[in-house]
Amino acid sequence: MALALQTFSTVKDANAALKAAGTRYLGGGTLVVRAVNEGDVSVSGFVRSTEPSLSAIAVSGGKVRIGASVTMAAIARHPDLAPLARAARAVGGPAIRNMATVGGNLFAPAPYGDFTVALLALDATVSSDSGELPIETFLATRESNHAIVTAVGFSLPVEGGFRFLKVSRVKPKGVSVLSVATVLEQAPDGTVSSARIALGCMADRPMRARAAEKALAGRTLTSDGIAPALAVASDGTSPATDPIASAWYRTQVLPVHLGRLLLG
């Protein structure tokens, strides 16, 4: 089946073209092209935009804005985004990272979407022509999103405040059993003053571990200090059983890997 590809110089024009039935936006193509190759006959054509801002990375005053067309490879090698390099390198192998984009990762279903887990922990915002949304709001309604995502934005965490872990059976580029990202702030006495914990593969999209966040507040990052958070780490999760791992297994190993991440 022949598929048409339309390229537009602006996001506005690309958005207008997407109103035609059967069209899909083409970023890196790692998701939508694979779907077509696997027999998705609902796609009749692709739309893309070459607007320069989509491929731009801006870091200023501790604030970061990453265009939706920026690839994982570009993030991994950017000198000002070193804290995110590990999360970017968790996406596939070199060939995939050279194609996979920030915007596409936001729509990746479990067990994919590892970089989005990092963005969720960072409390990112997601921008489109329709405006700017908190990432949690965007993820909750992403299937109904009909505007092209243009960028994500977030504040750089304090040094050592961001941590990321991907668990997979095949190293170094296997599909996730689960992934975890944390952003922690500590008081001068070493207790946790605030915590954001994001989980991948523990639901059909990245989610917050709110019970664990609450349990960690005011505690120290010691085995005893984090024990209450680990005890409730799986609260509210609904992992899938797939060829990579069972739901039971994911639930059982989450506290183990979260504990390792918190203890550094």
N, C-alpha and C positions, 0 to 999 in steps of 0.2 A: 504494500500500500504506500503510495507516494504521499509525503507530508510536506505541506508548504511551510516555509520559514520566512517570516516578515521581520525586518529589522528597522527600528525607529530611533531617531536621534534624541528623543525626549521620552521620559516616563509617561507624560500626559498622553502622548499619541499611542504609546504601547498599551496603556490602560484602556483607551478607547477601542483598540483592535481586539482586546481580550473579551469584549462583549459578544463577539461572534461565537456561536455554538461550536463546541469541540476544540477551541483553542486553549493552549496552555502556555504559561510563561516559561521560557527557557533560560535558566541561569547557567549553572555548570553542566546540567543535564544528567547528573548521576542518579537522580530519582526518576524523573519523567521519561527520559529516553529508555531507561531500563524497563519501565512499565510498558512502553510501546513495544519494545522487543519481546516482552513476555506475553503480548497479545491483547493489550488494552486498546480495544477498537473505538473507544469513546473519544480518542484524540484524533483530530483531523488536521491540526497544524500547530506550529509554534510561533510565539511572539517573543522578541527580545528587544532590549534597549541598550544603546551605547552611550547614554548620558554619562559624562565623566565622573560626576559625583558618586555614582554607583560603585566605582572602583577605587575610591579615595579612602585613606586612613588619616584622621586628624587627631593629634594628641596635644592638648594645651591645658595648662593649669590643672593637671590631674584629671581632666575630662577626656574621654575617648569617644570618637564617632567613627564607626566602620561602615563603609558602604556595603550594600547587600550583595554586590558582585565580587567583593574581595574574597579571595580563595584562602583555604586553610594553610596552604604553603606560604602565602604572603604574610599571614599572621604569625606563623611559626618563625619566620626570619626577621620580623620587624623588631628593631632594637628597643623600642619603647613599650613593646607588648610581651616582654619576656615572661611575666607571670602567666600569660595565656598560652605560651608555646606548647606546654605539655598537653593541654586540652586540644589544641589544634592538631598536634601530631597523633592524637588518639583516633582521628578520623581516617580510616582506611590506610592504604599504602601510599607511596609517593605519587603514583599516577592519579589516584583518586584525589589526593590533597591538592594537586595542581589544577583540578577541575571543580571540586566541591566548594560551594560558596556559603557565606554566612546566611544569606537569605534562604537558600535551599535547606540548610540544616534546621532552620526553624520549623519546617514542615515535615521533617523526617520522622516516620513512625518508629516506635520501639521495635527491635532493639537498636535502632540507629539514633542519631541526634545527640551524640555525646557533647558536642560543642555548645549546644543549647542548654545543657545542664550547667555548664560553666556560666553562661549568660544569666541563667535564672538565679544562681547563687550571688551574682554580681548586681542583682536588682536592675537589670538593663531595661531600657525602653526600646520599643520597636516603632519605627517611623514609616509612614507611607504618605501618599498625597492626601489621604483622608485625615491625617493628623498623627499624633504620637500616643502610644498606649503602653502601660506597664506590661512587662513581658508575661506576667501571670495572666493578665486579662487577654492578651493576644493568644496565648497558648490555649486558653479555655474555649476560644471561639475561632480557632485558625481555619477550620473547615469552611466557615462561612465568610472568610476574608476574600473579598473580590478586588482588592486594590494591591498593586505591586508594592512589596516591601522595599523601601529605599535605603534604610540604614538601621543600625542599632547603636545605642549610646549607653555609657555607664561611667562611673567614677573608678579610677584606679584604686585598688585596695592598698592599705599600708603594707610596707615591706613584710613579707612573711604571713600576711593576713589571708591570702587566698591559697587554697589547697585543692588539688584535683587528683582523682584516682579512677582508672578504668580497669575493670576486671574482665579478662577474656580467656578463653581456653587455648587460642592459637596466638602466639606471639610472633611479630609485634603488631599485626594488623587484623586480628580476629574480631568478630562481631562481639558486642558486649554481653556479658552475663549481667553486669550492672555497672553503673558509673556513679561517682559521688563527687560533689564539689562543695566546699565550705568557704565562707568568708566570716572570719572571727575578729572581734575587737576585744582587747584585754585591758583591764584596769591596771594601775601601777602595782597592785599587790598580786597580779597574776590571774585574778579571777576573770571569767568571761563576762564582759559587759553586754555584748550583743552577738548573736550568731544567726547566720543564714545557712541552711543545709539543703542542697538540691540533690535529687535522686533521679537517675535514669534507669529505665527498664523495670521500674517498680510500679508502673501504671502504663497506660497507652501513650503517655506523653510525659516529659519531665515534670516533677512535682516537688513541692517543699515538704521536708520532714518537720512539721511544725511542733509536734509533741517533743521530738528530740531537741529542737531549738529551745523550747521553753525549759526543758529539764536541764539544759546545759548552762543556762543563765545563772551567774553567781558562783559557778563551780570552777575548780582548777583543772587544768589539762593533765591530770594524773589518772591512773587506772581506777582509783576509787572515785575521783571527781567526775569522770565521764560515765560511770556505770549506770546512773539513772537515765541518761540520754540513750545509751545503747539498749536498755531494757524496753524502750518505747520506740525505737528506730523504725520498726515496721508498722506502727500504728497508721491506719488510713491508706496503706498501700494495697494495690491489687495487681501484682505482677502476672504476666502471662506465662503459660507453659509453651515452649517452642523447641525447635531442634537444638538450641543452644543450652537451655536449662529449664528445669521445671519451676513452677511458681513456688513450690515448697522449698526448693534449694535456694532460690534467690532470697526468700524470706529468712532462711537460716543463716546465710553467709553475710547478709547486710550488716548486722551488728559487728561482725568480725572485722570487715574491711573498713567500716566507719571508725571503729576503735583504732585501727592502725593509722588511719589518716589523721585523726585528732591527736594522737600521741606523737605524730611526726616521725 
